[in-house]
Amino acid sequence: MKKILIITYYWPPSGGAGVQRWLKFSKYLPEFGYQPVVLTVDDAMASYAQTDYSLLQEVGPETQVHRAKTFEPYNLYRKLSGKKEIPYGGFSNQKKVTVFEKLSRLIRGNLFLPDPRRGWNRYALRKALELIQQEGIDVVVTSGPPHSTHLIGKKIKALTGTRWIADFRDPWTDIYYYKELYHSKLATWYDKSTERKVLVHADKIITVSGEVGKLLLRKIPGSTGKIAVIPNGYDETDFDKVTHLANKRFTITYTGTIAVNYRIEQFIEAISRLPEGVKNELRIRFVGNVPDEILRLFELKNLSHLVEVLGYIPHERAVAEMVNASLLLLAIPDSPDNKGIVTGKFFEYLAARRPILAIGPKGGDVDRMVRECKAGQLFSYDEGDQMYQYILDLFGAVNNGIFQSQTTGIEKYTRRNLTRQLIENL
């Protein structure tokens, strides 16, 4: 077997969406003649936003896992703030924007560049060089965020000449929350300069959506063949073991990160206008943390009694919540260049084969895929009337037992098929 060194900060027992991409690639790589060698952070020293120990069971027997120690400023943040959670998604999980939070963002955006996980790099680089020599590594992959991980790949390339692939799961300086970190002009210049150096020196760049690919290409014009789009996907085996339950109430489920700039106020307005008989049968369930500002929007419309917040739960349970929902809610941040935002959970929404109500930009990647797969409908942020009618019609169809899933053509997004695409770019 050829050997691929995967350098990724997020790996079990870390939870959250960032783990899934390379955990699933590593699961299927051996079928295509590659043995995955994973280099990740020492979990005893890491600062994970969430943990999910159940994911350790998904690491295949062929996968070697090596860990390197780190220095983590976020652990200091946790002590100073008195909070158990660390910030993620541009501090979107912080329920109140206090003076301390603003100061924390300022420090994060100007002193810890490209990001606070850079304290892992020197230890990871040393270990990576050992593994390249000992294991006869054929290709190195770095996955970001944290985008500081790509600096490890750049250094490896310079020192050893090993083929290096940079995987962008999210944009770097164009991420939707970038402006929330109060970067100075100097910090922004440094970040953009560092990003471009990574894009120039990598042998290949892979990313998760066509629009993000275009965004990256604008930074290195004339490099079309260098960038490949390999989207996130779903693992069929995650859905084989789910128990289907009959919901007594019409359940609208949202999983993952949400913040004020996800702009769900028109959705909330649509819910408030539903007939009382429909609202009495309704439940809105959030899997993940919900900021106080979002909960207040429901409160202002006297809908708090319909809302359930489960918080972060293991991935297996989250999949079950998707499968057993009546309607899956998806929201994309209202920000520049958001047409390329395709969250990992979107593909699991497809696999759940439940109707999707998506809120986001028309003409973006999610809009296109929702229509291609006949998986539901995407509405722009101000289309409250259309959301109202969609929910009302779907409630009637489900309540009368005449709803049938129309979802089709999603097989190309299985993790096995996507791994096949990955092999073509190694």
C-alpha positions, -999 to +999 in steps of 0.1 A: +000+000+000+010+036-006+010+057+025-007+091+030+001+113+060-030+132+071-022+161+093-054+173+110-060+190+143-096+177+145-097+139+151-115+118+177-122+123+205-129+157+191-165+161+180-182+184+156-183+187+119-146+193+113-138+157+123-160+139+099-143+147+066-109+129+072-122+104+096-144+091+068-117+094+041-094+074+063-121+047+067-123+041+029-087+049+017-075+013+023-101+001-003-082+022-029-047+011-020-037+038+005-028+033+042-038+064+062-012+076+088-028+103+109-009+130+128-031+149+152-029+168+185-025+152+219-061+151+231-050+155+267-037+189+258-060+200+230-087+227+232-117+210+215-150+229+211-168+196+215-158+160+223-174+128+211-157+097+223-180+074+203-162+085+172-130+067+184-149+035+174-149+046+138-111+048+134-103+018+112-077-009+121-055+000+091-052+037+104-021+046+123-027+075+147+001+096+161-003+125+184+019+156+191+018+178+221+007+215+219+005+249+236-031+261+236-041+297+244-077+287+244-071+267+276-060+300+292-092+316+279-112+289+295-096+296+329-099+334+327-135+333+315-146+306+339-164+289+310-162+252+301-166+258+264-140+275+242-150+298+213-158+284+179-174+296+147-161+331+152-173+331+189-208+323+176-213+299+206-208+328+231-242+337+243-235+372+254-210+397+238-194+412+269-164+435+271-143+405+280-155+387+248-148+417+226-113+419+241-108+382+235-118+386+199-094+415+195-065+395+210-074+364+189-075+384+157-042+403+161-019+382+183-027+347+173-023+344+136-034+326+116-052+311+146-046+301+183-039+264+173-005+275+159+011+264+192+008+228+179+029+234+148+064+230+160+056+197+177+036+184+148+063+193+123+090+174+143+067+144+145+057+146+108+094+146+096+099+115+117+069+097+102+079+107+066+113+091+072+101+060+091+070+052+071+080+061+036+051+085+031+041+091-005+019+122+000+011+146+028-024+162+033-030+192+057-066+200+066-078+234+078-093+250+097-072+256+117-054+270+087-022+272+107-020+234+100-012+243+063+020+260+075+032+225+087+026+212+051+045+242+036+075+236+058+075+198+050+074+206+013+104+229+017+124+205+038+116+171+021+100+178-013+072+154-004+040+160-024+017+182-004-021+187-007-038+215+012-075+208+021-097+238+027-128+227+046-137+264+050-123+297+035-094+313+054-095+352+052-130+350+036-146+330+063-180+345+072-170+356+107-136+370+098-146+406+105-159+397+139-122+392+151-113+429+148-081+423+127-059+454+122-047+463+088-013+447+096-029+415+108-051+413+078-021+418+055-002+391+073-031+367+071-037+372+034+000+370+026+003+337+045-028+323+029-015+331-006+019+315+002+001+283+011-020+284-021+011+290-042+034+263-027+009+235-023+011+209-051-027+205-051-056+223-033-089+206-026-119+222-012-156+215-004-176+235-029-174+251-063-179+286-050-150+283-024-129+269-053-136+301-073-128+322-042-094+305-039-087+307-076-091+345-075-061+346-052-038+325-076-051+334-111-042+310-138-040+279-115-074+263-125-060+228-127-045+231-093-078+233-074-102+204-071-136+203-055-144+173-034-175+180-013-183+166+021-207+137+021-225+111+042-216+076+053-243+051+045-233+030+075-242+059+098-278+056+086-282+018+085-284+015+123-308+043+130-342+034+146-371+051+129-396+065+155-431+079+150-431+115+161-463+125+179-456+161+169-445+177+137-408+182+145-385+208+128-349+200+135-318+221+132-284+206+139-250+224+143-238+260+147-262+289+145-258+327+151-277+359+146-262+364+111-278+331+100-309+352+096-338+329+106-361+357+118-384+353+088-386+316+095-397+325+131-422+350+117-436+323+095-440+299+124-458+326+145-484+331+117-493+294+115-529+285+127-530+277+164-541+241+156-508+237+136-486+253+162-501+231+189-487+201+170-453+217+163-419+213+179-387+231+169-356+212+181-320+225+180-292+200+182-263+222+193-259+254+212-282+284+206-272+320+214-295+340+237-302+364+208-318+336+188-339+323+217-350+359+223-364+361+188-387+331+196-396+346+229-407+379+213-431+359+191-444+339+221-430+307+207-405+297+234-428+268+244-422+252+210-384+253+212-362+225+226-324+228+228-306+195+231-271+210+231-242+190+216-249+153+214-229+123+200-229+121+162-249+088+162-277+105+182-276+136+159-281+113+129-311+098+146-326+132+152-322+140+115-338+108+103-368+112+127-375+149+119-405+160+100-386+189+084-349+197+085-340+234+089-307+246+073-294+282+075-264+298+058-248+329+073-258+361+055-223+373+046-202+381+016-192+351-006-217+329+012-228+311-020-200+286-014-209+277+022-220+241+022-220+227+058-211+190+063-245+184+079-262+193+046-252+159+031-264+141+061-297+159+057-298+145+022-291+110+034-319+113+061-343+118+032-364+143+051-376+175+034-352+204+038-361+240+044-329+259+036-324+297+042-296+313+022-284+328-010-302+319-043-279+306-069-254+292-044-241+256-041-267+246-016-295+260-037-282+240-067-279+207-049-313+210-031-329+214-065-308+187-082-316+162-055-353+173-051-346+175-014-367+204-004-365+241-011-341+270-005-356+304+004-338+338+005-336+355+039-367+377+033-390+351+018-411+347+050-444+342+031-430+314+010-416+297+041-450+299+057-467+283+028-441+256+025-443+246+061-481+247+060-483+225+029-458+200+043-476+198+076-508+190+058-491+163+037-474+147+067-506+150+089-527+133+062-501+105+056-495+114+020-459+127+022-433+108+002-397+117+000-387+128-035-349+129-027-329+114-055-294+112-070-275+115-037-253+084-041-225+105-056-221+121-021-214+088-003-181+089+016-168+059-005-175+076-038-159+108-026-128+089-015-126+076-050-125+112-062-098+120-036-076+092-050-077+108-084-061+139-069-034+124-047 
